């Protein structure tokens, strides 16, 4: 919907892997909790997290944690092994500089 940001843990035709190494269901929930709860996405340390800051933080966490992980970090979703999961962001007319968390 307009005025919202959508963060998705994979493309619509790719199943999202389970984050075994975090003893959790999925990577995206954990990464957002860290980004907002621990203020890790507040790149300029001004007490606000913009859409761009959150997106960049999540992309980087996916790149370093999901894409570079080993098979033991995941619960296999099929007999084909690891999938090609990555973060998908839809901003729906929100400026990258719009503050979404304070």
Jmol script that loads the backbone (N, CA, C; Angstrom):
load data "model"
ATOM      1  N   UNK A   1       0.840  -1.184   0.000  1.00  0.00           N
ATOM      2  CA  UNK A   1       0.000   0.000   0.000  1.00  0.00           C
ATOM      3  C   UNK A   1       0.882   1.243   0.000  1.00  0.00           C
ATOM      4  N   UNK A   2       0.439   2.324  -0.620  1.00  0.00           N
ATOM      5  CA  UNK A   2       1.228   3.560  -0.614  1.00  0.00           C
ATOM      6  C   UNK A   2       1.515   4.035   0.809  1.00  0.00           C
ATOM      7  N   UNK A   3       2.703   4.579   1.007  1.00  0.00           N
ATOM      8  CA  UNK A   3       3.079   5.092   2.319  1.00  0.00           C
ATOM      9  C   UNK A   3       3.622   4.039   3.270  1.00  0.00           C
ATOM     10  N   UNK A   4       3.902   2.860   2.759  1.00  0.00           N
ATOM     11  CA  UNK A   4       4.431   1.779   3.599  1.00  0.00           C
ATOM     12  C   UNK A   4       5.697   1.208   2.980  1.00  0.00           C
ATOM     13  N   UNK A   5       6.475   0.559   3.820  1.00  0.00           N
ATOM     14  CA  UNK A   5       7.666  -0.140   3.351  1.00  0.00           C
ATOM     15  C   UNK A   5       7.440  -1.624   3.586  1.00  0.00           C
ATOM     16  N   UNK A   6       7.738  -2.428   2.588  1.00  0.00           N
ATOM     17  CA  UNK A   6       7.631  -3.876   2.722  1.00  0.00           C
ATOM     18  C   UNK A   6       9.002  -4.518   2.674  1.00  0.00           C
ATOM     19  N   UNK A   7       9.340  -5.292   3.674  1.00  0.00           N
ATOM     20  CA  UNK A   7      10.586  -6.058   3.699  1.00  0.00           C
ATOM     21  C   UNK A   7      10.214  -7.530   3.618  1.00  0.00           C
ATOM     22  N   UNK A   8      10.787  -8.215   2.661  1.00  0.00           N
ATOM     23  CA  UNK A   8      10.461  -9.617   2.426  1.00  0.00           C
ATOM     24  C   UNK A   8      11.747 -10.435   2.449  1.00  0.00           C
ATOM     25  N   UNK A   9      11.675 -11.618   3.029  1.00  0.00           N
ATOM     26  CA  UNK A   9      12.875 -12.424   3.217  1.00  0.00           C
ATOM     27  C   UNK A   9      13.313 -13.177   1.972  1.00  0.00           C
ATOM     28  N   UNK A  10      12.538 -13.105   0.912  1.00  0.00           N
ATOM     29  CA  UNK A  10      12.927 -13.746  -0.345  1.00  0.00           C
ATOM     30  C   UNK A  10      11.963 -13.335  -1.445  1.00  0.00           C
ATOM     31  N   UNK A  11      12.324 -13.669  -2.669  1.00  0.00           N
ATOM     32  CA  UNK A  11      11.414 -13.477  -3.796  1.00  0.00           C
ATOM     33  C   UNK A  11      10.210 -14.387  -3.593  1.00  0.00           C
ATOM     34  N   UNK A  12       9.132 -14.116  -4.312  1.00  0.00           N
ATOM     35  CA  UNK A  12       7.899 -14.872  -4.102  1.00  0.00           C
ATOM     36  C   UNK A  12       8.020 -16.356  -4.471  1.00  0.00           C
ATOM     37  N   UNK A  13       8.965 -16.719  -5.312  1.00  0.00           N
ATOM     38  CA  UNK A  13       9.099 -18.121  -5.713  1.00  0.00           C
ATOM     39  C   UNK A  13      10.260 -18.841  -5.020  1.00  0.00           C
ATOM     40  N   UNK A  14      10.799 -18.236  -3.961  1.00  0.00           N
ATOM     41  CA  UNK A  14      11.895 -18.835  -3.200  1.00  0.00           C
ATOM     42  C   UNK A  14      11.464 -18.959  -1.746  1.00  0.00           C
ATOM     43  N   UNK A  15      11.585 -20.168  -1.194  1.00  0.00           N
ATOM     44  CA  UNK A  15      11.271 -20.346   0.217  1.00  0.00           C
ATOM     45  C   UNK A  15      12.378 -19.740   1.066  1.00  0.00           C
ATOM     46  N   UNK A  16      12.001 -19.132   2.156  1.00  0.00           N
ATOM     47  CA  UNK A  16      12.977 -18.537   3.067  1.00  0.00           C
ATOM     48  C   UNK A  16      13.560 -19.603   3.981  1.00  0.00           C
ATOM     49  N   UNK A  17      14.862 -19.543   4.157  1.00  0.00           N
ATOM     50  CA  UNK A  17      15.542 -20.515   5.014  1.00  0.00           C
ATOM     51  C   UNK A  17      15.278 -20.215   6.485  1.00  0.00           C
ATOM     52  N   UNK A  18      15.358 -21.237   7.305  1.00  0.00           N
ATOM     53  CA  UNK A  18      15.221 -21.099   8.744  1.00  0.00           C
ATOM     54  C   UNK A  18      16.599 -20.784   9.317  1.00  0.00           C
ATOM     55  N   UNK A  19      16.635 -19.843  10.250  1.00  0.00           N
ATOM     56  CA  UNK A  19      17.902 -19.375  10.821  1.00  0.00           C
ATOM     57  C   UNK A  19      18.336 -20.257  11.982  1.00  0.00           C
ATOM     58  N   UNK A  20      18.827 -21.420  11.676  1.00  0.00           N
ATOM     59  CA  UNK A  20      19.244 -22.371  12.712  1.00  0.00           C
ATOM     60  C   UNK A  20      20.279 -21.761  13.648  1.00  0.00           C
ATOM     61  N   UNK A  21      21.220 -21.004  13.103  1.00  0.00           N
ATOM     62  CA  UNK A  21      22.299 -20.490  13.958  1.00  0.00           C
ATOM     63  C   UNK A  21      21.808 -19.493  15.000  1.00  0.00           C
ATOM     64  N   UNK A  22      20.611 -18.916  14.807  1.00  0.00           N
ATOM     65  CA  UNK A  22      20.044 -18.002  15.798  1.00  0.00           C
ATOM     66  C   UNK A  22      19.007 -18.697  16.670  1.00  0.00           C
ATOM     67  N   UNK A  23      18.791 -19.987  16.441  1.00  0.00           N
ATOM     68  CA  UNK A  23      17.741 -20.730  17.135  1.00  0.00           C
ATOM     69  C   UNK A  23      16.410 -20.009  16.988  1.00  0.00           C
ATOM     70  N   UNK A  24      16.154 -19.556  15.765  1.00  0.00           N
ATOM     71  CA  UNK A  24      14.957 -18.755  15.491  1.00  0.00           C
ATOM     72  C   UNK A  24      14.309 -19.226  14.197  1.00  0.00           C
ATOM     73  N   UNK A  25      13.137 -18.667  13.920  1.00  0.00           N
ATOM     74  CA  UNK A  25      12.420 -19.021  12.706  1.00  0.00           C
ATOM     75  C   UNK A  25      13.057 -18.478  11.452  1.00  0.00           C
ATOM     76  N   UNK A  26      13.260 -17.172  11.396  1.00  0.00           N
ATOM     77  CA  UNK A  26      13.768 -16.589  10.171  1.00  0.00           C
ATOM     78  C   UNK A  26      14.795 -15.509  10.409  1.00  0.00           C
ATOM     79  N   UNK A  27      15.549 -15.231   9.359  1.00  0.00           N
ATOM     80  CA  UNK A  27      16.591 -14.217   9.441  1.00  0.00           C
ATOM     81  C   UNK A  27      16.018 -12.809   9.532  1.00  0.00           C
ATOM     82  N   UNK A  28      14.991 -12.510   8.725  1.00  0.00           N
ATOM     83  CA  UNK A  28      14.490 -11.142   8.649  1.00  0.00           C
ATOM     84  C   UNK A  28      14.008 -10.619   9.996  1.00  0.00           C
ATOM     85  N   UNK A  29      13.249 -11.403  10.729  1.00  0.00           N
ATOM     86  CA  UNK A  29      12.755 -10.958  12.042  1.00  0.00           C
ATOM     87  C   UNK A  29      13.913 -10.649  12.982  1.00  0.00           C
ATOM     88  N   UNK A  30      14.912 -11.500  12.983  1.00  0.00           N
ATOM     89  CA  UNK A  30      16.076 -11.291  13.844  1.00  0.00           C
ATOM     90  C   UNK A  30      16.836 -10.032  13.446  1.00  0.00           C
ATOM     91  N   UNK A  31      17.042  -9.848  12.148  1.00  0.00           N
ATOM     92  CA  UNK A  31      17.801  -8.699  11.670  1.00  0.00           C
ATOM     93  C   UNK A  31      17.068  -7.381  11.939  1.00  0.00           C
ATOM     94  N   UNK A  32      15.745  -7.363  11.784  1.00  0.00           N
ATOM     95  CA  UNK A  32      14.982  -6.147  12.082  1.00  0.00           C
ATOM     96  C   UNK A  32      15.023  -5.858  13.577  1.00  0.00           C
ATOM     97  N   UNK A  33      14.898  -6.881  14.398  1.00  0.00           N
ATOM     98  CA  UNK A  33      14.973  -6.682  15.850  1.00  0.00           C
ATOM     99  C   UNK A  33      16.316  -6.076  16.241  1.00  0.00           C
ATOM    100  N   UNK A  34      17.397  -6.556  15.658  1.00  0.00           N
ATOM    101  CA  UNK A  34      18.721  -5.992  15.933  1.00  0.00           C
ATOM    102  C   UNK A  34      18.831  -4.565  15.407  1.00  0.00           C
ATOM    103  N   UNK A  35      18.340  -4.346  14.200  1.00  0.00           N
ATOM    104  CA  UNK A  35      18.443  -3.027  13.561  1.00  0.00           C
ATOM    105  C   UNK A  35      17.732  -1.949  14.357  1.00  0.00           C
ATOM    106  N   UNK A  36      16.533  -2.270  14.815  1.00  0.00           N
ATOM    107  CA  UNK A  36      15.714  -1.273  15.520  1.00  0.00           C
ATOM    108  C   UNK A  36      15.937  -1.341  17.035  1.00  0.00           C
ATOM    109  N   UNK A  37      15.854  -2.526  17.588  1.00  0.00           N
ATOM    110  CA  UNK A  37      15.982  -2.684  19.039  1.00  0.00           C
ATOM    111  C   UNK A  37      17.347  -2.321  19.583  1.00  0.00           C
ATOM    112  N   UNK A  38      18.379  -2.638  18.829  1.00  0.00           N
ATOM    113  CA  UNK A  38      19.746  -2.327  19.249  1.00  0.00           C
ATOM    114  C   UNK A  38      20.283  -1.068  18.573  1.00  0.00           C
ATOM    115  N   UNK A  39      19.455  -0.415  17.784  1.00  0.00           N
ATOM    116  CA  UNK A  39      19.816   0.820  17.059  1.00  0.00           C
ATOM    117  C   UNK A  39      21.001   0.625  16.111  1.00  0.00           C
ATOM    118  N   UNK A  40      21.181  -0.601  15.611  1.00  0.00           N
ATOM    119  CA  UNK A  40      22.313  -0.888  14.737  1.00  0.00           C
ATOM    120  C   UNK A  40      22.158  -0.275  13.344  1.00  0.00           C
ATOM    121  N   UNK A  41      20.934   0.042  12.956  1.00  0.00           N
ATOM    122  CA  UNK A  41      20.710   0.632  11.633  1.00  0.00           C
ATOM    123  C   UNK A  41      20.867   2.153  11.634  1.00  0.00           C
ATOM    124  N   UNK A  42      20.987   2.759  12.788  1.00  0.00           N
ATOM    125  CA  UNK A  42      21.110   4.221  12.891  1.00  0.00           C
ATOM    126  C   UNK A  42      22.542   4.624  12.541  1.00  0.00           C
ATOM    127  N   UNK A  43      22.822   4.651  11.262  1.00  0.00           N
ATOM    128  CA  UNK A  43      24.184   4.868  10.761  1.00  0.00           C
ATOM    129  C   UNK A  43      24.787   6.193  11.203  1.00  0.00           C
ATOM    130  N   UNK A  44      23.981   7.253  11.249  1.00  0.00           N
ATOM    131  CA  UNK A  44      24.519   8.569  11.615  1.00  0.00           C
ATOM    132  C   UNK A  44      24.336   8.888  13.105  1.00  0.00           C
ATOM    133  N   UNK A  45      23.839   7.922  13.872  1.00  0.00           N
ATOM    134  CA  UNK A  45      23.678   8.067  15.329  1.00  0.00           C
ATOM    135  C   UNK A  45      22.888   9.299  15.748  1.00  0.00           C
ATOM    136  N   UNK A  46      21.817   9.605  15.000  1.00  0.00           N
ATOM    137  CA  UNK A  46      20.991  10.760  15.342  1.00  0.00           C
ATOM    138  C   UNK A  46      19.705  10.370  16.074  1.00  0.00           C
ATOM    139  N   UNK A  47      19.551   9.093  16.416  1.00  0.00           N
ATOM    140  CA  UNK A  47      18.361   8.641  17.130  1.00  0.00           C
ATOM    141  C   UNK A  47      17.183   8.320  16.227  1.00  0.00           C
ATOM    142  N   UNK A  48      17.365   8.408  14.912  1.00  0.00           N
ATOM    143  CA  UNK A  48      16.309   8.118  13.950  1.00  0.00           C
ATOM    144  C   UNK A  48      16.824   7.115  12.922  1.00  0.00           C
ATOM    145  N   UNK A  49      15.925   6.244  12.473  1.00  0.00           N
ATOM    146  CA  UNK A  49      16.282   5.279  11.428  1.00  0.00           C
ATOM    147  C   UNK A  49      15.431   5.570  10.208  1.00  0.00           C
ATOM    148  N   UNK A  50      16.098   5.909   9.130  1.00  0.00           N
ATOM    149  CA  UNK A  50      15.389   6.187   7.874  1.00  0.00           C
ATOM    150  C   UNK A  50      15.161   4.887   7.114  1.00  0.00           C
ATOM    151  N   UNK A  51      14.311   4.972   6.121  1.00  0.00           N
ATOM    152  CA  UNK A  51      14.065   3.830   5.254  1.00  0.00           C
ATOM    153  C   UNK A  51      15.357   3.351   4.612  1.00  0.00           C
ATOM    154  N   UNK A  52      16.190   4.273   4.183  1.00  0.00           N
ATOM    155  CA  UNK A  52      17.466   3.930   3.567  1.00  0.00           C
ATOM    156  C   UNK A  52      18.418   3.261   4.567  1.00  0.00           C
ATOM    157  N   UNK A  53      18.520   3.805   5.774  1.00  0.00           N
ATOM    158  CA  UNK A  53      19.397   3.211   6.783  1.00  0.00           C
ATOM    159  C   UNK A  53      18.982   1.772   7.093  1.00  0.00           C
ATOM    160  N   UNK A  54      17.681   1.562   7.263  1.00  0.00           N
ATOM    161  CA  UNK A  54      17.206   0.221   7.573  1.00  0.00           C
ATOM    162  C   UNK A  54      17.451  -0.723   6.402  1.00  0.00           C
ATOM    163  N   UNK A  55      17.145  -0.274   5.196  1.00  0.00           N
ATOM    164  CA  UNK A  55      17.367  -1.106   4.010  1.00  0.00           C
ATOM    165  C   UNK A  55      18.828  -1.484   3.864  1.00  0.00           C
ATOM    166  N   UNK A  56      19.707  -0.515   4.006  1.00  0.00           N
ATOM    167  CA  UNK A  56      21.138  -0.778   3.846  1.00  0.00           C
ATOM    168  C   UNK A  56      21.648  -1.729   4.922  1.00  0.00           C
ATOM    169  N   UNK A  57      21.196  -1.535   6.156  1.00  0.00           N
ATOM    170  CA  UNK A  57      21.600  -2.429   7.243  1.00  0.00           C
ATOM    171  C   UNK A  57      21.152  -3.870   6.945  1.00  0.00           C
ATOM    172  N   UNK A  58      19.882  -4.013   6.537  1.00  0.00           N
ATOM    173  CA  UNK A  58      19.356  -5.351   6.272  1.00  0.00           C
ATOM    174  C   UNK A  58      20.055  -6.014   5.089  1.00  0.00           C
ATOM    175  N   UNK A  59      20.299  -5.247   4.029  1.00  0.00           N
ATOM    176  CA  UNK A  59      21.027  -5.797   2.883  1.00  0.00           C
ATOM    177  C   UNK A  59      22.398  -6.306   3.306  1.00  0.00           C
ATOM    178  N   UNK A  60      23.096  -5.522   4.102  1.00  0.00           N
ATOM    179  CA  UNK A  60      24.435  -5.912   4.531  1.00  0.00           C
ATOM    180  C   UNK A  60      24.390  -7.142   5.434  1.00  0.00           C
ATOM    181  N   UNK A  61      23.423  -7.203   6.341  1.00  0.00           N
ATOM    182  CA  UNK A  61      23.295  -8.382   7.209  1.00  0.00           C
ATOM    183  C   UNK A  61      22.996  -9.627   6.387  1.00  0.00           C
ATOM    184  N   UNK A  62      22.122  -9.505   5.392  1.00  0.00           N
ATOM    185  CA  UNK A  62      21.850 -10.649   4.525  1.00  0.00           C
ATOM    186  C   UNK A  62      23.109 -11.065   3.771  1.00  0.00           C
ATOM    187  N   UNK A  63      23.829 -10.099   3.253  1.00  0.00           N
ATOM    188  CA  UNK A  63      25.032 -10.406   2.477  1.00  0.00           C
ATOM    189  C   UNK A  63      26.058 -11.151   3.323  1.00  0.00           C
ATOM    190  N   UNK A  64      26.257 -10.696   4.546  1.00  0.00           N
ATOM    191  CA  UNK A  64      27.294 -11.303   5.379  1.00  0.00           C
ATOM    192  C   UNK A  64      26.805 -12.532   6.142  1.00  0.00           C
ATOM    193  N   UNK A  65      25.540 -12.595   6.495  1.00  0.00           N
ATOM    194  CA  UNK A  65      25.054 -13.698   7.326  1.00  0.00           C
ATOM    195  C   UNK A  65      24.379 -14.815   6.550  1.00  0.00           C
ATOM    196  N   UNK A  66      23.614 -14.471   5.541  1.00  0.00           N
ATOM    197  CA  UNK A  66      22.851 -15.487   4.823  1.00  0.00           C
ATOM    198  C   UNK A  66      23.628 -15.994   3.617  1.00  0.00           C
ATOM    199  N   UNK A  67      24.098 -15.102   2.800  1.00  0.00           N
ATOM    200  CA  UNK A  67      24.775 -15.508   1.562  1.00  0.00           C
ATOM    201  C   UNK A  67      26.129 -16.156   1.817  1.00  0.00           C
ATOM    202  N   UNK A  68      26.794 -15.810   2.904  1.00  0.00           N
ATOM    203  CA  UNK A  68      28.117 -16.377   3.161  1.00  0.00           C
ATOM    204  C   UNK A  68      28.087 -17.511   4.176  1.00  0.00           C
ATOM    205  N   UNK A  69      26.906 -17.943   4.587  1.00  0.00           N
ATOM    206  CA  UNK A  69      26.798 -18.997   5.589  1.00  0.00           C
ATOM    207  C   UNK A  69      27.087 -20.375   5.029  1.00  0.00           C
ATOM    208  N   UNK A  70      27.242 -21.307   5.919  1.00  0.00           N
ATOM    209  CA  UNK A  70      27.469 -22.694   5.515  1.00  0.00           C
ATOM    210  C   UNK A  70      26.166 -23.478   5.653  1.00  0.00           C
ATOM    211  N   UNK A  71      26.146 -24.680   5.099  1.00  0.00           N
ATOM    212  CA  UNK A  71      24.927 -25.491   5.148  1.00  0.00           C
ATOM    213  C   UNK A  71      24.476 -25.792   6.579  1.00  0.00           C
ATOM    214  N   UNK A  72      25.401 -25.831   7.519  1.00  0.00           N
ATOM    215  CA  UNK A  72      25.023 -26.120   8.906  1.00  0.00           C
ATOM    216  C   UNK A  72      24.275 -24.972   9.565  1.00  0.00           C
ATOM    217  N   UNK A  73      24.274 -23.774   8.931  1.00  0.00           N
ATOM    218  CA  UNK A  73      23.563 -22.619   9.472  1.00  0.00           C
ATOM    219  C   UNK A  73      22.084 -22.616   9.114  1.00  0.00           C
ATOM    220  N   UNK A  74      21.661 -23.524   8.232  1.00  0.00           N
ATOM    221  CA  UNK A  74      20.311 -23.500   7.694  1.00  0.00           C
ATOM    222  C   UNK A  74      19.609 -24.825   7.925  1.00  0.00           C
ATOM    223  N   UNK A  75      18.294 -24.777   7.852  1.00  0.00           N
ATOM    224  CA  UNK A  75      17.515 -25.996   7.758  1.00  0.00           C
ATOM    225  C   UNK A  75      17.180 -26.126   6.284  1.00  0.00           C
ATOM    226  N   UNK A  76      17.613 -27.208   5.666  1.00  0.00           N
ATOM    227  CA  UNK A  76      17.415 -27.382   4.227  1.00  0.00           C
ATOM    228  C   UNK A  76      15.930 -27.421   3.902  1.00  0.00           C
ATOM    229  N   UNK A  77      15.554 -26.718   2.859  1.00  0.00           N
ATOM    230  CA  UNK A  77      14.160 -26.649   2.460  1.00  0.00           C
ATOM    231  C   UNK A  77      13.810 -27.677   1.400  1.00  0.00           C
ATOM    232  N   UNK A  78      14.814 -28.256   0.792  1.00  0.00           N
ATOM    233  CA  UNK A  78      14.567 -29.255  -0.240  1.00  0.00           C
ATOM    234  C   UNK A  78      15.817 -30.111  -0.407  1.00  0.00           C
ATOM    235  N   UNK A  79      15.721 -31.093  -1.258  1.00  0.00           N
ATOM    236  CA  UNK A  79      16.880 -31.951  -1.508  1.00  0.00           C
ATOM    237  C   UNK A  79      17.917 -31.262  -2.390  1.00  0.00           C
ATOM    238  N   UNK A  80      17.631 -30.062  -2.839  1.00  0.00           N
ATOM    239  CA  UNK A  80      18.558 -29.312  -3.691  1.00  0.00           C
ATOM    240  C   UNK A  80      19.523 -28.471  -2.869  1.00  0.00           C
ATOM    241  N   UNK A  81      19.436 -28.522  -1.544  1.00  0.00           N
ATOM    242  CA  UNK A  81      20.363 -27.781  -0.694  1.00  0.00           C
ATOM    243  C   UNK A  81      19.922 -26.354  -0.467  1.00  0.00           C
ATOM    244  N   UNK A  82      20.890 -25.446  -0.377  1.00  0.00           N
ATOM    245  CA  UNK A  82      20.601 -24.045  -0.077  1.00  0.00           C
ATOM    246  C   UNK A  82      19.854 -23.368  -1.215  1.00  0.00           C
ATOM    247  N   UNK A  83      19.001 -22.447  -0.856  1.00  0.00           N
ATOM    248  CA  UNK A  83      18.307 -21.662  -1.866  1.00  0.00           C
ATOM    249  C   UNK A  83      19.076 -20.374  -2.108  1.00  0.00           C
ATOM    250  N   UNK A  84      18.555 -19.538  -2.932  1.00  0.00           N
ATOM    251  CA  UNK A  84      19.204 -18.266  -3.237  1.00  0.00           C
ATOM    252  C   UNK A  84      18.393 -17.120  -2.658  1.00  0.00           C
ATOM    253  N   UNK A  85      18.169 -17.195  -1.389  1.00  0.00           N
ATOM    254  CA  UNK A  85      17.392 -16.216  -0.654  1.00  0.00           C
ATOM    255  C   UNK A  85      18.148 -14.900  -0.563  1.00  0.00           C
ATOM    256  N   UNK A  86      17.406 -13.799  -0.677  1.00  0.00           N
ATOM    257  CA  UNK A  86      17.971 -12.472  -0.448  1.00  0.00           C
ATOM    258  C   UNK A  86      16.856 -11.527  -0.054  1.00  0.00           C
ATOM    259  N   UNK A  87      17.223 -10.412   0.507  1.00  0.00           N
ATOM    260  CA  UNK A  87      16.258  -9.431   0.964  1.00  0.00           C
ATOM    261  C   UNK A  87      15.595  -8.724  -0.210  1.00  0.00           C
ATOM    262  N   UNK A  88      14.280  -8.535  -0.115  1.00  0.00           N
ATOM    263  CA  UNK A  88      13.523  -7.780  -1.107  1.00  0.00           C
ATOM    264  C   UNK A  88      12.866  -6.618  -0.371  1.00  0.00           C
ATOM    265  N   UNK A  89      13.044  -5.394  -0.890  1.00  0.00           N
ATOM    266  CA  UNK A  89      12.469  -4.195  -0.275  1.00  0.00           C
ATOM    267  C   UNK A  89      11.593  -3.489  -1.294  1.00  0.00           C
ATOM    268  N   UNK A  90      10.347  -3.180  -0.903  1.00  0.00           N
ATOM    269  CA  UNK A  90       9.443  -2.355  -1.705  1.00  0.00           C
ATOM    270  C   UNK A  90       9.078  -1.144  -0.875  1.00  0.00           C
ATOM    271  N   UNK A  91       9.419   0.041  -1.382  1.00  0.00           N
ATOM    272  CA  UNK A  91       9.196   1.262  -0.593  1.00  0.00           C
ATOM    273  C   UNK A  91       7.833   1.904  -0.822  1.00  0.00           C
ATOM    274  N   UNK A  92       7.136   1.633  -1.865  1.00  0.00           N
ATOM    275  CA  UNK A  92       5.790   2.161  -2.095  1.00  0.00           C
ATOM    276  C   UNK A  92       5.691   3.671  -1.875  1.00  0.00           C
ATOM    277  N   UNK A  93       6.490   4.419  -2.593  1.00  0.00           N
ATOM    278  CA  UNK A  93       6.447   5.888  -2.605  1.00  0.00           C
ATOM    279  C   UNK A  93       6.968   6.537  -1.330  1.00  0.00           C
ATOM    280  N   UNK A  94       7.714   5.811  -0.525  1.00  0.00           N
ATOM    281  CA  UNK A  94       8.355   6.407   0.651  1.00  0.00           C
ATOM    282  C   UNK A  94       9.753   6.827   0.252  1.00  0.00           C
ATOM    283  N   UNK A  95      10.105   8.017   0.629  1.00  0.00           N
ATOM    284  CA  UNK A  95      11.454   8.519   0.354  1.00  0.00           C
ATOM    285  C   UNK A  95      12.479   7.691   1.115  1.00  0.00           C
ATOM    286  N   UNK A  96      13.649   7.478   0.525  1.00  0.00           N
ATOM    287  CA  UNK A  96      14.690   6.750   1.250  1.00  0.00           C
ATOM    288  C   UNK A  96      15.096   7.464   2.545  1.00  0.00           C
ATOM    289  N   UNK A  97      14.864   8.758   2.609  1.00  0.00           N
ATOM    290  CA  UNK A  97      15.287   9.555   3.769  1.00  0.00           C
ATOM    291  C   UNK A  97      14.171   9.773   4.778  1.00  0.00           C
ATOM    292  N   UNK A  98      13.016   9.149   4.550  1.00  0.00           N
ATOM    293  CA  UNK A  98      11.913   9.279   5.494  1.00  0.00           C
ATOM    294  C   UNK A  98      12.222   8.480   6.758  1.00  0.00           C
ATOM    295  N   UNK A  99      12.031   9.110   7.902  1.00  0.00           N
ATOM    296  CA  UNK A  99      12.273   8.460   9.189  1.00  0.00           C
ATOM    297  C   UNK A  99      11.141   7.474   9.443  1.00  0.00           C
ATOM    298  N   UNK A 100      11.508   6.226   9.712  1.00  0.00           N
ATOM    299  CA  UNK A 100      10.472   5.228   9.992  1.00  0.00           C
ATOM    300  C   UNK A 100      10.535   4.694  11.425  1.00  0.00           C
ATOM    301  N   UNK A 101      11.640   4.972  12.137  1.00  0.00           N
ATOM    302  CA  UNK A 101      11.752   4.619  13.562  1.00  0.00           C
ATOM    303  C   UNK A 101      12.490   5.732  14.292  1.00  0.00           C
ATOM    304  N   UNK A 102      12.022   6.054  15.490  1.00  0.00           N
ATOM    305  CA  UNK A 102      12.705   7.031  16.354  1.00  0.00           C
ATOM    306  C   UNK A 102      13.036   6.373  17.662  1.00  0.00           C
TER     307      UNK A 102
END
end "model"
wireframe off; spacefill off
backbone 0.3
color backbone group
